[in-house]
Amino acid sequence: MARGRSHWLVKSEPLKYSWDQFVRDGETYWDGVRNYAARNNLRAMKKGDLVLYYHSNEGREVVGVARVKGESYPDPTTGDERWLVVDLSPLKPLAQPVALAQIKADPRLAEIALVKQPRLSVMPVTKAAFDRILSLGRTKL
């Protein structure tokens, strides 16, 4: 039986690594995760999974969709084998960014981890929540 695609959200401060820089780079490995729950989410990501790209701190909005390019592997920025990265590639910008305030105001998104666990940098998103955010962002894949 084929495994279904999972959906995720990753957060980056736009001054550190913006969506525009990600698009210019064409791909990146998602590094610097030093939280066990977020690390476990990276470990669970599979090739082809879809990822919402969220600008944290400044902007506080979902701005694009990325794709997981492969399984997790040890973070090359540290010698500590506990930490992992995954390779991501940009897929599509949202036609209209979706602000955190919009997400919090939408009853269909009340249980999303972005609202319930706002400090987590890598989090799962249900397909329904993923699709709702795309709809709010006037974006079709």
C-alpha positions in Angstrom: 0.0 0.0 0.0 1.4 3.4 -1.0 2.2 5.9 1.8 0.3 9.2 1.5 2.0 12.5 1.3 2.5 14.4 4.5 2.4 18.1 5.0 4.6 20.4 7.1 5.4 23.9 8.0 8.9 25.3 8.5 9.7 28.7 9.9 12.6 31.0 9.0 13.3 34.6 9.9 13.3 36.5 6.6 16.4 38.5 7.6 18.2 35.1 8.2 16.8 33.2 5.2 13.9 34.6 3.2 11.7 32.9 0.7 13.3 35.1 -2.0 16.7 33.9 -1.1 15.5 30.3 -1.0 14.1 30.8 -4.6 17.4 32.3 -5.7 19.3 29.3 -4.3 16.9 26.8 -5.9 17.3 24.4 -3.0 18.7 24.2 0.5 19.2 21.9 3.4 17.1 22.9 6.5 19.7 23.2 9.2 20.1 24.6 12.6 17.2 22.8 14.3 18.1 22.2 17.9 14.8 21.2 19.4 14.0 17.5 19.7 10.4 17.7 18.6 11.3 19.7 15.5 14.2 17.3 14.8 11.7 14.4 15.0 9.5 16.1 12.5 12.5 16.5 10.2 13.2 12.7 10.6 9.6 12.0 9.6 9.7 14.0 6.4 9.8 11.9 3.2 10.7 12.7 -0.4 7.8 14.5 -2.1 6.1 15.8 1.1 4.9 19.4 0.8 6.0 22.2 3.1 4.6 25.6 3.9 7.3 28.2 4.2 6.6 30.7 7.1 8.4 34.0 7.7 8.7 34.3 11.5 9.3 37.3 13.7 9.2 39.9 10.8 6.2 39.3 8.5 4.7 36.4 10.4 3.1 34.9 7.3 3.1 31.8 5.1 4.7 32.9 1.9 5.4 29.8 -0.2 5.3 26.1 -0.7 8.4 23.9 -0.9 8.9 20.2 -1.5 11.1 17.7 0.5 13.8 16.3 -1.9 14.9 13.4 0.2 15.2 11.7 3.6 16.9 13.4 6.5 20.6 13.1 7.1 23.1 14.4 9.7 23.3 18.2 10.0 26.6 19.1 8.3 26.8 22.3 10.4 27.5 20.4 13.6 29.5 17.4 14.7 26.7 16.3 17.0 25.0 13.3 15.3 21.7 13.9 17.1 20.8 16.8 14.7 19.4 16.3 11.2 18.6 18.2 8.1 16.4 17.6 5.0 16.8 19.0 1.5 14.0 21.4 0.4 13.3 23.0 -2.9 10.9 25.9 -3.5 7.8 24.9 -5.4 5.6 28.0 -5.6 5.1 31.3 -3.8 1.6 32.0 -2.4 -0.3 34.4 -4.6 -1.1 36.3 -1.4 0.8 35.7 1.9 -1.3 34.3 4.7 -0.7 36.2 7.9 -0.6 34.6 11.4 -3.5 36.8 12.4 -5.6 35.3 9.5 -4.6 31.8 10.6 -5.5 32.5 14.3 -8.9 34.0 13.2 -9.9 31.0 11.1 -11.9 28.4 13.1 -10.8 25.7 10.7 -7.1 26.4 11.7 -7.7 26.6 15.5 -5.8 23.3 16.2 -2.8 24.0 13.9 0.6 23.6 15.6 1.5 27.2 14.5 -1.2 28.4 16.9 -0.8 25.6 19.6 3.0 25.3 19.6 4.2 28.6 18.2 7.9 28.2 19.2 8.3 25.0 17.2 10.3 25.6 14.0 9.3 22.5 12.1 5.8 21.1 12.5 3.3 18.8 10.9 0.2 20.2 9.2 -2.9 18.2 8.4 -3.9 18.1 4.7 -7.1 20.0 5.5 -5.1 22.8 7.2 -2.5 22.8 4.4 -5.3 23.1 1.8 -7.1 25.9 3.8 -3.9 27.9 4.0 -3.4 27.6 0.2 -7.0 28.7 -0.3 -6.5 31.7 2.0 -3.4 32.5 -0.1 -5.3 32.2 -3.3 -2.9 29.5 -4.5 -3.4 26.2 -6.3 -0.8 23.5 -6.7 
